[in-house]
Amino acid sequence: MAIKITEDCINCDACISECPNNAIYEPGDEWSYADGTSLKGMIKLPWNGEVDAEEKHEPISDEFYYIVWEKCTECKGFHDEPQCAAVCPVDCCVPDEEHEESEEELLAKKTFMHLD
């Protein structure tokens, strides 16, 4: 399952540089699939649909850092554990129960985002 950041976040910035998928954004920042990935142009999403990878999407939070679940792989294929959770001083990076995925799905998502 993906990781989410709870409202206990203190906006310390420890997690953002640790994410190999660039799935973590500052409060109020727009996000795109292309940010920090190999994705460009029109892409077919593994879970359904097609989007422009460079299209900017509304921020998920204006108050604290947030993780885009569509880009989160729990660091599978990069590290043994989610790096955001490992460095978070207030333990606010927790499993996102609304977005459960198997290890195979997470690894497939990693491959999808990082073609190079």
C-alpha positions as CSV (number, residue, x, y, z in Angstrom):
1,M,0.0,0.0,0.0
2,A,1.1,3.6,-0.5
3,I,2.3,5.8,2.3
4,K,0.4,9.0,3.4
5,I,1.5,11.9,5.5
6,T,-0.9,12.7,8.4
7,E,-1.9,16.1,9.7
8,D,0.7,15.6,12.5
9,C,3.3,16.7,9.9
10,I,5.5,19.6,11.1
11,N,6.7,20.5,7.6
12,C,10.3,19.8,8.6
13,D,11.4,18.9,5.0
14,A,13.2,15.7,6.1
15,C,11.1,13.4,3.8
16,I,11.0,15.2,0.5
17,S,14.6,14.6,-0.6
18,E,14.4,10.9,0.4
19,C,11.7,9.9,-2.0
20,P,13.1,8.1,-5.1
21,N,9.8,8.7,-7.0
22,N,9.4,12.4,-6.2
23,A,6.0,11.5,-4.8
24,I,6.2,14.0,-1.9
25,Y,5.3,17.6,-2.3
26,E,5.3,20.7,-0.2
27,P,2.0,22.2,1.0
28,G,0.2,23.9,-1.8
29,D,2.5,22.7,-4.5
30,E,0.9,21.3,-7.7
31,W,2.2,17.9,-8.8
32,S,2.6,15.9,-12.0
33,Y,3.5,12.4,-13.0
34,A,6.6,13.7,-14.9
35,D,8.1,15.2,-11.8
36,G,11.2,13.2,-11.0
37,T,10.2,10.3,-13.3
38,S,10.9,9.1,-16.9
39,L,7.3,9.9,-17.9
40,K,6.6,12.3,-20.7
41,G,3.7,13.3,-23.0
42,M,0.5,11.2,-23.0
43,I,0.8,8.1,-20.8
44,K,-1.5,5.2,-20.2
45,L,-1.9,4.7,-16.4
46,P,-1.5,1.1,-15.1
47,W,-4.6,1.5,-13.0
48,N,-6.8,2.9,-15.8
49,G,-7.0,6.0,-18.0
50,E,-4.6,8.2,-19.9
51,V,-3.2,11.5,-18.9
52,D,-0.5,14.0,-20.0
53,A,2.5,13.3,-17.7
54,E,3.4,17.0,-17.6
55,E,-0.1,18.2,-16.6
56,K,-0.2,19.9,-13.2
57,H,-2.7,18.6,-10.7
58,E,-4.1,20.4,-7.7
59,P,-2.3,20.1,-4.4
60,I,-3.6,17.4,-2.1
61,S,-2.8,19.6,1.0
62,D,-2.3,23.3,1.5
63,E,-1.3,22.7,5.2
64,F,1.3,20.0,5.3
65,Y,3.6,17.9,3.1
66,Y,1.7,15.3,1.1
67,I,2.3,12.1,-0.9
68,V,0.8,11.4,-4.2
69,W,-0.3,7.8,-3.9
70,E,-0.2,7.2,-7.6
71,K,3.6,7.8,-7.5
72,C,4.3,6.1,-4.1
73,T,5.9,2.7,-4.3
74,E,6.9,2.4,-0.6
75,C,10.4,2.7,-2.0
76,K,10.1,-0.9,-3.4
77,G,12.9,-1.5,-5.9
78,F,15.0,1.2,-4.3
79,H,15.2,0.5,-0.5
80,D,14.1,-2.1,2.0
81,E,11.7,0.3,3.8
82,P,9.8,3.6,3.0
83,Q,12.5,6.2,3.4
84,C,10.0,9.0,4.3
85,A,8.9,7.0,7.3
86,A,12.4,6.1,8.3
87,V,13.5,9.8,8.5
88,C,10.2,11.4,9.8
89,P,10.9,12.8,13.3
90,V,7.2,12.7,14.3
91,D,6.2,9.4,12.7
92,C,3.5,10.9,10.4
93,C,4.4,8.9,7.3
94,V,2.1,5.9,7.7
95,P,0.4,3.3,5.5
96,D,-2.4,4.6,3.4
97,E,-5.3,2.1,4.0
98,E,-7.3,3.6,1.1
99,H,-4.6,2.6,-1.4
100,E,-3.5,-1.0,-0.8
101,E,-1.2,-2.5,-3.3
102,S,0.8,-5.7,-3.5
103,E,4.5,-5.8,-3.7
104,E,4.2,-6.8,-7.3
105,E,1.9,-3.8,-8.1
106,L,4.3,-1.5,-6.3
107,L,7.3,-2.8,-8.3
108,A,5.3,-2.6,-11.5
109,K,4.5,1.1,-10.7
110,K,8.2,1.7,-10.1
111,T,9.1,0.2,-13.5
112,F,6.3,2.3,-15.1
113,M,7.7,5.5,-13.8
114,H,11.4,4.9,-14.3
115,L,11.8,3.5,-17.8
116,D,15.5,4.5,-18.1
